[in-house]
Amino acid sequence: MNFIEELRWRGMVHNLVPGTEEMLAKGMATGYIGFDPTAPSLGIGNLVTIMMLVHFQRCGHKPLALVGGATGMVGDPSGKASERPILSLEELRFNQEKARAQLEHFLDFDCGENSAEMVNNYDWFSQFSLLDFLRDVGKHITVNYMQAKDSVKTRMDTGISYTEFTYQLIQGYDYYHLHKEYGCQLQMGGSDQWGNITTGTELIRRLGGGEAFAVTTPLLTKADGSKFGKSESGNVWLDPKMTTPYAFYQFWLNAGDEEVVKSIKIFSTKTREEIESMIVDHEANPGARILQKALAEEITVRVHGEAALKRAQTASSLMFSKNPEDLNEVSFEDLQEILKGVPSGKVDASALEAGIPILDFLVETGAFPSKSEARRMIQQGGLKINLAAWDSFDAQINHSNLFDGKLIWIKKGKKHDHIVYLQ
């Protein structure tokens, strides 16, 4: 496949160095994208550029994923209104390992000639003294050139440290190093990285006289203009401990119709024909949410695996389930996510050991304002404990009623829920 053509129909080309397409047409090329380990997980905001590497490899080229152990210590000013906080070496190393593991879900590191490789710019910058860097690199780029970059220009009024000011030189040298040591001819990234990337192409031209190319992708936003990758509860992460597979799946499932048409082109590895056929079906029946379901399934499997997808799908239908066994398919964290915002109460462990009469339990934990209302709900067959119908006035609640030993889920009719946490 022609990589640039592939990106174009997917809506993933923003800027392009002239000659890039012609260079790629000559045969297998090596290209890279950098990821700074500024958080303990990559977020789905990183997925657009990760998918550039995926499509690059699928088109027969060799991807390099650079984990920025060095650049993460400096902080990229691109798109930032203020200075990034400085992370410790221990935090950065931890974040690097997490990023490496997550990138392995997307790239094939054992497929022959165009196998992906992971590199870390700390490996070469840790051997580079400040004086050597100033003499061998800084000498070739003027301050005027650096100030003209948007990432610097937009910070001149509010202030930018010398540390972040030099970031583009460090990223530029990364490209030069990979060009020289790995034969890397292409750097890719988001459109906010254009200034940093072209500093690299300029360094390659001035230091080695070689040709270097670049392509950037538009920054993805939601239909309302807000930043892609955030939900109501904040960033959506690839780490299941930071964003549960259920919440991850729901993010994609809840995409708007306008957003999902753009998103499936970017994040799916399905062919153009398959995607365009799905879009036609989706537009004919948007209520069926064909694109949302297909995208949520594909991305969740890629990031979390088949088993996690099945749990997320079970969790998604749990609010409407009549089968208590379905609870066995979800985790405590997923159930908490599903019931986020539901009114809650607490019960003492010691009280549960002795057992609490059901009517007392329902009133004392705040599920019902009075025993008469609780009794009426039971008489009408509307009370469920952990999805199991409850029809007794005499039975007691005890430890055996806890889900995962931590909570009891009370359903009051079809529309009202209450959670009781073990205290």
C-alpha positions as semicolon CSV with decimal commas, in nm:
position;residue;x (nm);y (nm);z (nm)
1;M;0,000;0,000;0,000
2;N;0,103;0,361;-0,058
3;F;0,146;0,501;0,293
4;I;0,062;0,864;0,214
5;E;-0,243;0,761;0,012
6;E;-0,349;0,544;0,305
7;L;-0,315;0,839;0,543
8;R;-0,497;1,076;0,307
9;W;-0,819;0,875;0,278
10;R;-0,810;0,824;0,653
11;G;-0,792;1,203;0,703
12;M;-0,449;1,180;0,865
13;V;-0,232;1,420;0,661
14;H;-0,179;1,774;0,784
15;N;0,173;1,873;0,672
16;L;0,412;1,694;0,439
17;V;0,772;1,767;0,343
18;P;0,792;1,779;-0,040
19;G;0,930;1,456;-0,183
20;T;0,806;1,235;0,104
21;E;0,571;1,032;-0,113
22;E;0,835;0,982;-0,382
23;M;1,091;0,866;-0,123
24;L;0,848;0,610;0,019
25;A;0,767;0,478;-0,328
26;K;1,129;0,361;-0,371
27;G;1,090;0,074;-0,124
28;M;1,090;-0,001;0,247
29;A;1,169;0,308;0,454
30;T;1,240;0,356;0,825
31;G;1,032;0,611;1,014
32;Y;0,983;0,707;1,376
33;I;0,757;0,878;1,625
34;G;0,860;0,985;1,974
35;F;0,658;0,936;2,293
36;D;0,767;1,122;2,606
37;P;0,697;0,924;2,926
38;T;0,539;1,214;3,115
39;A;0,260;0,996;3,264
40;P;0,248;0,639;3,397
41;S;0,042;0,536;3,094
42;L;-0,011;0,638;2,737
43;G;-0,354;0,789;2,684
44;I;-0,589;0,760;2,391
45;G;-0,471;1,107;2,292
46;N;-0,151;0,925;2,189
47;L;-0,342;0,677;1,976
48;V;-0,358;0,895;1,664
49;T;0,020;0,898;1,629
50;I;0,048;0,534;1,739
51;M;-0,187;0,446;1,454
52;M;0,042;0,634;1,213
53;L;0,312;0,382;1,304
54;V;0,064;0,095;1,270
55;H;-0,041;0,205;0,920
56;F;0,326;0,271;0,833
57;Q;0,419;-0,088;0,921
58;R;0,114;-0,230;0,742
59;C;0,233;-0,049;0,428
60;G;0,558;-0,249;0,443
61;H;0,784;0,003;0,619
62;K;0,991;-0,025;0,937
63;P;0,864;0,169;1,241
64;L;1,080;0,296;1,526
65;A;0,901;0,387;1,849
66;L;1,117;0,628;2,045
67;V;1,048;0,639;2,418
68;G;1,188;0,972;2,530
69;G;1,385;0,902;2,845
70;A;1,586;1,219;2,778
71;T;1,320;1,446;2,627
72;G;1,084;1,347;2,909
73;M;1,333;1,508;3,149
74;V;1,316;1,838;2,960
75;G;0,947;1,880;2,872
76;D;0,795;1,965;2,535
77;P;0,645;2,318;2,526
78;S;0,432;2,233;2,220
79;G;0,066;2,306;2,289
80;K;0,139;2,394;2,652
81;A;0,054;2,727;2,813
82;S;0,289;2,671;3,106
83;E;0,597;2,477;3,211
84;R;0,563;2,101;3,259
85;P;0,648;1,965;3,606
86;I;0,988;1,795;3,631
87;L;0,968;1,421;3,695
88;S;1,226;1,220;3,889
89;L;1,444;0,962;3,713
90;E;1,255;0,685;3,895
91;E;0,918;0,817;3,772
92;L;1,048;0,848;3,417
93;R;1,193;0,495;3,414
94;F;0,866;0,353;3,545
95;N;0,669;0,545;3,282
96;Q;0,907;0,432;3,005
97;E;0,851;0,066;3,084
98;K;0,474;0,115;3,086
99;A;0,487;0,292;2,748
100;R;0,702;0,016;2,598
101;A;0,459;-0,254;2,709
102;Q;0,159;-0,063;2,572
103;L;0,319;0,003;2,234
104;E;0,373;-0,372;2,195
105;H;-0,006;-0,411;2,167
106;F;0,002;-0,214;1,841
107;L;0,330;-0,289;1,661
108;D;0,476;-0,618;1,542
109;F;0,829;-0,659;1,676
110;D;0,889;-0,995;1,508
111;C;0,778;-0,990;1,144
112;G;1,106;-0,997;0,957
113;E;1,267;-0,710;0,773
114;N;1,016;-0,445;0,878
115;S;0,988;-0,551;1,243
116;A;0,928;-0,259;1,476
117;E;1,206;-0,149;1,712
118;M;1,195;0,044;2,037
119;V;1,465;0,304;2,105
120;N;1,528;0,537;2,399
121;N;1,696;0,872;2,345
122;Y;1,843;0,859;2,696
123;D;2,081;0,594;2,558
124;W;2,264;0,851;2,345
125;F;2,200;1,172;2,539
126;S;2,337;1,024;2,862
127;Q;2,674;1,001;2,681
128;F;2,656;1,359;2,549
129;S;2,816;1,638;2,757
130;L;2,658;1,984;2,761
131;L;2,965;2,142;2,603
132;D;2,973;1,884;2,325
133;F;2,603;1,939;2,259
134;L;2,640;2,317;2,244
135;R;2,940;2,291;2,012
136;D;2,822;2,009;1,784
137;V;2,449;2,082;1,769
138;G;2,360;2,425;1,909
139;K;2,612;2,595;1,679
140;H;2,407;2,499;1,373
141;I;2,067;2,643;1,470
142;T;2,014;3,014;1,537
143;V;1,804;3,159;1,817
144;N;1,601;3,346;1,554
145;Y;1,516;3,014;1,388
146;M;1,409;2,865;1,721
147;Q;1,202;3,167;1,825
148;A;1,002;3,151;1,501
149;K;0,857;2,811;1,598
150;D;0,497;2,824;1,722
151;S;0,581;2,617;2,031
152;V;0,818;2,894;2,143
153;K;0,644;3,199;1,993
154;T;0,320;3,136;2,182
155;R;0,509;3,123;2,512
156;M;0,719;3,436;2,476
157;D;0,466;3,656;2,657
158;T;0,395;3,417;2,946
159;G;0,754;3,295;2,970
160;I;0,948;2,986;2,870
161;S;1,248;2,840;3,051
162;Y;1,577;2,778;2,877
163;T;1,513;2,407;2,942
164;E;1,194;2,394;2,736
165;F;1,335;2,641;2,483
166;T;1,604;2,386;2,397
167;Y;1,355;2,100;2,355
168;Q;1,334;2,139;1,977
169;L;1,714;2,107;1,951
170;I;1,710;1,784;2,151
171;Q;1,424;1,637;1,945
172;G;1,596;1,759;1,630
173;Y;1,913;1,575;1,731
174;D;1,708;1,258;1,788
175;Y;1,611;1,264;1,423
176;Y;1,972;1,326;1,318
177;H;2,095;1,036;1,538
178;L;1,831;0,795;1,405
179;H;1,902;0,912;1,049
180;K;2,271;0,840;1,094
181;E;2,255;0,520;1,301
182;Y;1,932;0,357;1,175
183;G;1,894;0,501;0,826
184;C;1,572;0,672;0,939
185;Q;1,429;0,887;0,658
186;L;1,092;0,990;0,803
187;Q;0,966;1,146;1,123
188;M;0,592;1,148;1,196
189;G;0,383;1,314;1,464
190;G;0,091;1,538;1,548
191;S;0,057;1,875;1,376
192;D;0,176;2,049;1,697
193;Q;0,513;1,876;1,644
194;W;0,582;2,030;1,302
195;G;0,826;2,289;1,440
196;N;1,025;2,030;1,636
197;I;1,027;1,789;1,342
198;T;1,149;2,044;1,088
199;T;1,429;2,143;1,326
200;G;1,539;1,780;1,286
201;T;1,525;1,790;0,907
202;E;1,727;2,114;0,918
203;L;1,990;1,960;1,146
204;I;2,024;1,659;0,917
205;R;2,073;1,892;0,621
206;R;2,332;2,108;0,801
207;L;2,523;1,835;0,987
208;G;2,520;1,553;0,738
209;G;2,392;1,692;0,414
210;G;2,135;1,414;0,385
211;E;1,769;1,422;0,290
212;A;1,504;1,385;0,557
213;F;1,126;1,385;0,531
214;A;0,828;1,438;0,757
215;V;0,452;1,401;0,776
216;T;0,218;1,522;1,050
217;T;-0,143;1,439;1,125
218;P;-0,417;1,681;1,235
219;L;-0,486;1,701;1,607
220;L;-0,812;1,519;1,667
221;T;-1,088;1,703;1,849
222;K;-1,443;1,612;1,945
223;A;-1,743;1,756;1,762
224;D;-1,772;2,031;2,026
225;G;-1,409;2,131;1,974
226;S;-1,288;1,983;2,304
227;K;-0,970;1,778;2,326
228;F;-0,995;1,418;2,209
229;G;-0,895;1,162;2,470
230;K;-1,086;1,301;2,765
231;S;-1,411;1,185;2,922
232;E;-1,619;1,347;3,194
233;S;-1,391;1,188;3,452
234;G;-1,068;1,303;3,283
235;N;-0,809;1,141;3,058
236;V;-0,880;0,798;2,913
237;W;-0,569;0,584;2,964
238;L;-0,448;0,257;2,813
239;D;-0,360;0,117;3,157
240;P;-0,656;-0,086;3,293
241;K;-0,572;0,029;3,648
242;M;-0,613;0,393;3,546
243;T;-0,912;0,348;3,311
244;T;-1,106;0,024;3,346
245;P;-1,171;-0,178;3,029
246;Y;-1,541;-0,104;3,080
247;A;-1,483;0,275;3,088
248;F;-1,244;0,243;2,794
249;Y;-1,503;0,050;2,593
250;Q;-1,776;0,298;2,687
251;F;-1,567;0,594;2,567
252;W;-1,568;0,456;2,213
253;L;-1,924;0,330;2,234
254;N;-2,049;0,677;2,331
255;A;-1,879;0,858;2,042
256;G;-2,105;1,095;1,848
257;D;-2,203;1,010;1,491
258;E;-1,982;1,284;1,345
259;E;-1,683;1,187;1,560
260;V;-1,708;0,814;1,495
261;V;-1,688;0,849;1,116
262;K;-1,353;1,027;1,157
263;S;-1,239;0,794;1,434
264;I;-1,299;0,462;1,262
265;K;-1,087;0,571;0,966
266;I;-0,800;0,657;1,198
267;F;-0,813;0,382;1,459
268;S;-0,933;0,079;1,265
269;T;-0,708;-0,144;1,055
270;K;-1,003;-0,250;0,841
271;T;-0,968;-0,182;0,467
272;R;-1,106;0,124;0,294
273;E;-1,379;-0,084;0,130
274;E;-1,486;-0,237;0,462
275;I;-1,496;0,097;0,641
276;E;-1,679;0,281;0,362
277;S;-1,939;0,002;0,350
278;M;-1,987;0,030;0,727
279;I;-2,026;0,408;0,702
280;V;-2,303;0,365;0,442
281;D;-2,483;0,119;0,675
282;H;-2,430;0,350;0,971
283;E;-2,573;0,654;0,793
284;A;-2,876;0,453;0,683
285;N;-2,945;0,344;1,043
286;P;-2,752;0,560;1,295
287;G;-2,961;0,426;1,582
288;A;-2,796;0,085;1,545
289;R;-2,457;0,248;1,630
290;I;-2,277;0,015;1,388
291;L;-1,957;0,220;1,376
292;Q;-1,943;0,282;1,751
293;K;-1,977;-0,088;1,831
294;A;-1,724;-0,196;1,568
295;L;-1,466;0,061;1,681
296;A;-1,519;-0,005;2,053
297;E;-1,470;-0,378;1,997
298;E;-1,161;-0,345;1,779
299;I;-0,976;-0,097;2,001
300;T;-1,068;-0,268;2,328
301;V;-0,943;-0,605;2,200
302;R;-0,619;-0,449;2,078
303;V;-0,547;-0,273;2,409
304;H;-0,699;-0,511;2,667
305;G;-0,764;-0,843;2,491
306;E;-1,068;-1,058;2,407
307;A;-1,149;-1,153;2,767
308;A;-1,157;-0,789;2,877
309;L;-1,381;-0,700;2,582
310;K;-1,631;-0,969;2,681
311;R;-1,631;-0,842;3,040
312;A;-1,683;-0,485;2,919
313;Q;-1,972;-0,593;2,697
314;T;-2,128;-0,788;2,983
315;A;-2,082;-0,486;3,210
316;S;-2,244;-0,260;2,950
317;S;-2,561;-0,470;2,958
318;L;-2,550;-0,527;3,334
319;M;-2,792;-0,246;3,423
320;F;-3,059;-0,429;3,222
321;S;-2,961;-0,783;3,322
322;K;-3,196;-1,019;3,505
323;N;-2,929;-1,283;3,557
324;P;-2,728;-1,265;3,885
325;E;-2,461;-1,486;3,724
326;D;-2,365;-1,195;3,498
327;L;-2,206;-1,028;3,800
328;N;-1,942;-1,301;3,803
329;E;-1,815;-1,171;3,468
330;V;-1,720;-0,821;3,590
331;S;-1,460;-0,686;3,829
332;F;-1,522;-0,474;4,137
333;E;-1,360;-0,179;3,956
334;D;-1,588;-0,223;3,654
335;L;-1,897;-0,239;3,874
336;Q;-1,790;0,078;4,053
337;E;-1,750;0,246;3,714
338;I;-2,096;0,131;3,603
339;L;-2,256;0,257;3,924
340;K;-2,064;0,585;3,939
341;G;-2,290;0,860;4,073
342;V;-2,544;0,616;4,221
343;P;-2,651;0,705;4,582
344;S;-2,465;0,502;4,840
345;G;-2,450;0,407;5,207
346;K;-2,226;0,205;5,437
347;V;-2,262;-0,099;5,659
348;D;-2,034;-0,215;5,941
349;A;-1,858;-0,548;5,896
350;S;-1,945;-0,643;6,253
351;A;-2,317;-0,589;6,188
352;L;-2,305;-0,813;5,882
353;E;-2,140;-1,090;6,080
354;A;-2,442;-1,117;6,303
355;G;-2,681;-1,060;6,013
356;I;-2,923;-0,768;5,965
357;P;-3,297;-0,808;5,900
358;I;-3,365;-0,694;5,543
359;L;-3,600;-0,408;5,632
360;D;-3,360;-0,271;5,893
361;F;-3,073;-0,299;5,645
362;L;-3,258;-0,111;5,369
363;V;-3,349;0,179;5,596
364;E;-3,023;0,203;5,793
365;T;-2,812;0,217;5,475
366;G;-3,028;0,488;5,317
367;A;-3,177;0,277;5,039
368;F;-3,533;0,356;5,159
369;P;-3,665;0,632;5,385
370;S;-3,892;0,393;5,580
371;K;-3,962;0,027;5,639
372;S;-4,311;0,062;5,494
373;E;-4,169;0,179;5,159
374;A;-3,912;-0,100;5,161
375;R;-4,186;-0,354;5,243
376;R;-4,401;-0,223;4,959
377;M;-4,115;-0,260;4,709
378;I;-4,060;-0,622;4,817
379;Q;-4,434;-0,697;4,793
380;Q;-4,439;-0,556;4,438
381;G;-4,145;-0,778;4,338
382;G;-3,924;-0,477;4,259
383;L;-3,633;-0,535;4,499
384;K;-3,312;-0,699;4,380
385;I;-2,992;-0,760;4,573
386;N;-2,695;-0,805;4,341
387;L;-2,944;-0,864;4,055
388;A;-3,117;-1,148;4,242
389;A;-3,490;-1,098;4,311
390;W;-3,566;-1,063;4,682
391;D;-3,911;-1,165;4,806
392;S;-3,862;-1,233;5,179
393;F;-3,937;-1,002;5,473
394;D;-3,771;-1,234;5,722
395;A;-3,434;-1,316;5,563
396;Q;-3,123;-1,134;5,676
397;I;-2,837;-0,963;5,494
398;N;-2,491;-1,092;5,584
399;H;-2,138;-1,130;5,441
400;S;-2,258;-1,379;5,181
401;N;-2,449;-1,095;5,010
402;L;-2,134;-0,890;4,946
403;F;-2,005;-0,862;4,589
404;D;-1,631;-0,926;4,587
405;G;-1,646;-0,889;4,966
406;K;-1,687;-0,513;4,927
407;L;-2,036;-0,395;4,830
408;I;-2,403;-0,479;4,794
409;W;-2,594;-0,352;4,490
410;I;-2,961;-0,277;4,553
411;K;-3,201;-0,227;4,264
412;K;-3,533;-0,055;4,344
413;G;-3,763;-0,117;4,052
414;K;-3,636;-0,059;3,698
415;K;-3,479;0,285;3,733
416;H;-3,332;0,332;4,081
417;D;-3,013;0,191;4,229
418;H;-2,832;0,214;4,560
419;I;-2,489;0,087;4,663
420;V;-2,390;-0,020;5,012
421;Y;-2,017;-0,034;5,082
422;L;-1,861;-0,244;5,354
423;Q;-1,716;-0,021;5,626
